[in-house]
């Protein structure tokens, strides 16, 4: 599987960055854009890499927050009305908020003319590509949708099946990294988890050092699993991963990863 990040929070020379995530993935002849950042910068970076939007088979959106799906509006109208865009139906026509110390900030409202899909746990795209939701979820009262705490039932993760292993791509993993791992074991019990790619939503762990240490110790049990992380994982978390977690890499815009 080939992976090239198009958008990430950290600046890389010659490319445009922003708070958000967008990844180009190619596997067995299928081309995928996973998330689109919040603007047209993912398209501009793709052009520099000679990645053409009209050659993409699937645009997969991980969840309804603007920094992961805002770039959809900049796609050509023909693409926007096609069946190549896949997102959970609950991403659409709802307002998403982040509530910090009583201050509510809107972080998404998606009224795109896209059908979306609705499924409980597992959705098959092809024999090698699946979308999953975690069987259990972590609750975070800071995130709201429709005036209620967000249950993140709109959050999906992409699973790529290889011959004897799986790679999983996640946008922010609001549902929790170990809930994701447990769900993968449930859905694909005979497959080894080769790589976890994306954001882990652990940026705030800098304020909770014991929680961060426990995270690293628990992840170290998965010695053969590669971590290719960025965005909401947080710079400090990534720094500690680079020291204490084997097979840990930082997402960099424009860099090619063969997973």
N, C-alpha and C positions, 0 to 999 in steps of 0.2 A: 504494500500500500504506500502510495506517495502522498505526502502532506506538505503544503506550502501555506503558511499563514499570510493572510492579506490584510488583516487589521488586528492590532493589539495595542495595549496601553503604552508600551515603551517605544521610544523613538529609535528608528534605525535609519541610517544615512540613505538618501535617495528615495525613501518611501514616506508616505503620510501616515501618521498615527492618530488615534483618538481613543477615548475610553470606550471599550467595546471589544468585540471578537468577530472575526470572519476567517474561515479556513477553506482552502481549496484542497480537495481530496480526489485522488484518482485510484481506482482499484478495478482490475479486470475489465478495463475498457470503459468503465462508468466514471463520469466526471460529476463531482458534487461541490456545491458551495454550501458550507455549513455556517449559518448565521451571516449577517450582512453589515455588522456594525450599525452606526446610527446615521450615516450620511453616504454620499456617493464615493467616499475615499476608497472603499474596497474595490470599486470598479476601476478607479484611476490607478491603484496599485496593481490590479490584475492586468491592466493594459501594458504597464511597464514590464510585466512578466510574460507577456504575450498569451495571456489566458483570456479567451473570448467568452463573453456571457452567452452568446447564442449557440455555443457548443456545450453548455452545461446541461446535463441530463436531469439533475434534481437540485433545487434550492431547498434546504432543510433548515427550519427555524426552531431553535431549542426551546424558547419561551417568549412570553409577550412583552418583555422589557425593551425599551427603545434602543438601547445600546447593542441589541442582538438582532433586531428586525427593522430598525428605522431605515436601513438602506434599501429595503424592498421598493419604496416609492420611486427610486431612481432607475429601476430597471425599465427596459423597453416595454411599451404597452402590450406588445404581442406576448412577451414572456409572462407578464403579470396576469394575463388572462388564460394562460395555459395551465395544464395539470402538472407542470414540473415543480411548482411551489408546494411544499408540504409543511404544514404546521398544525398544531392541535387547535381544534375549533374554538376552544376556550380562550385562545389568544386574541380572538376577534371581538370587536364591538364592546370592549370593556376598558375601563380606566384603571391603570395600575399606579399605586402610590408607595412611596417610601416615607415612613414616619420616624423622625429622629428627634427626640426630646420635645415632642408635641408639634414639631414643624412638619407638615405634610407636603411632599414634593411629588408632582406627577412624573412618573418615569415611563409612561407608555399609554397610548390609546391607538388601537389599530382598527381602522375602518376600511381596510382594503377590500376590494371586491374579489375575495378568494374564498373558496368553499371551506377549506380546512377539513381535517379528519377528526373523528372522535373514536377513541378506543380505550379499553380499560388498562391493559398491562403490556401487551405485545402486538406489534403491527408489522407485517411482512411487506417489504417493498419488492425485493427480488430474493432469490435463493441465498444470496450472500449479504444482503442488507436488511437490517431490522431496526425498528424503532421500539424503544421500551420506556416504560415508566417504572419508578422504583415501587416495590411492594409496600415499603414503609417510607414515611417522610418525616423530616425534621420541621418543627413549627418555629416560625420567627415572627413575632408580633410587629416587627418593624415594617413588614411588607403587607400591603392591603390591596384588595380588589373588590369592587362592588360594596365598599363599606365594611368588609369583613377581613379577618386575617386570611392572607393568601394560602390556600392549601397546595399550591403548585401542581394542581392536576393538569395544568397546561404545559408543564415542563417535560420534554422528551429528550432522549439520548439516542445517538446513532451507534449501532453495533455492526461492525464489519467482520464477517466470518472468513477466516483463512482456512487452510487445510486442517490444522490441528490446534488452532488458537483463535482468539477474538481480540479485536481492538475496539475500544469504546470511546466515543467522542461526546463530550458534554459541554454545555455552554457555561453554566455557573455552578451546577450541581447543588442547587438550593436544597435538594432533597437529602443531601448528606452523602459523602464519599463511601462510607461503609454500608449504608443502605443500598447504594448503587452496586457495590461489590457483591453483597448478599443476593441482590436480585439477579445479577449475572450468573451466579452459581445456581440459582433456582431455574432460570430460563435455559441455560446452556451448561448443564452439569458435566458434560464430557470435555469441555473446552477450557484450555488454560487462558488466563487473561494476560495477553502479551503487552498491551499498552493502554494507559488511560491518558486521554488528551483533552486539554481545554482549561477551564477554570474551576477551582474548588470552593470558591467563596470563603476563603480563610484569611482574607486581608485583616479582619478585625482581631485575629488571634494574637497579633502583636501586643494587645492589651491583656491577653490571657495566656501567659507563658506556660502554665501547667497544662492547659488544654492543648497548646501547641506541641509540647514535649510528648504528651500521650498520643497525639496524632502521628508524630514521626515514629515513635516506637511501634505503634500498631501497623503503620504502613511498611515498616521494615520487615514484617513477617512475609511480605510479598516481594521477596528479593529479586525474582526474575521478571517482575512486572515493571515496564518502563513507564516513567511519568514525564509527559511533555506538557508543561503547564505554563500558564500566564494569566493575564487579565486580573480577575478578582481573587486569584490565589494570594497575591500580595508579594511585594518585593522582599520583605523580611522573611516570610515563610519560604519563599524560593531560595533565599540565601542559606537558610538552615537546611533545606532539602539538599542543596548542592554539597553541603559538608557531611550530612548524616544519612542521606538516603541514596543508596546506590541506584544507578540508571535513571537519574533525575536530570531533565534538560529544561531550559527556558525557551519558551516560544519566541521566535524572532521573525518579524515581517520579512518575507522574501526568501527565507532560508528553506532549503529542501530537506525534508526528513524522509528516510525510507524506513518504514516500520514493519 
